[in-house]
């Protein structure tokens, strides 16, 4: 999901991107 990449960059603490 593209949103995860962009959103995760700002709120890495809240959202943990499965990178």
N, C-alpha and C positions, 0 to 999 in steps of 0.2 A: 504493500500500500504506500503510495507516494506521500500521503498525509502523515504516515508514521515517521518517515524520514525527516520531513520538515518540522513536524510538531515535536518529535522527539529531540530535535536539536535545541529547541527552546526550553522545553520542560523535560529534561532528561531524568530529573528526580521523580516526576510524577509518572511519566510514560517511559517504560523501558523498551527501547527499540531492539528487536531481535536481529541485530547485525552480526 
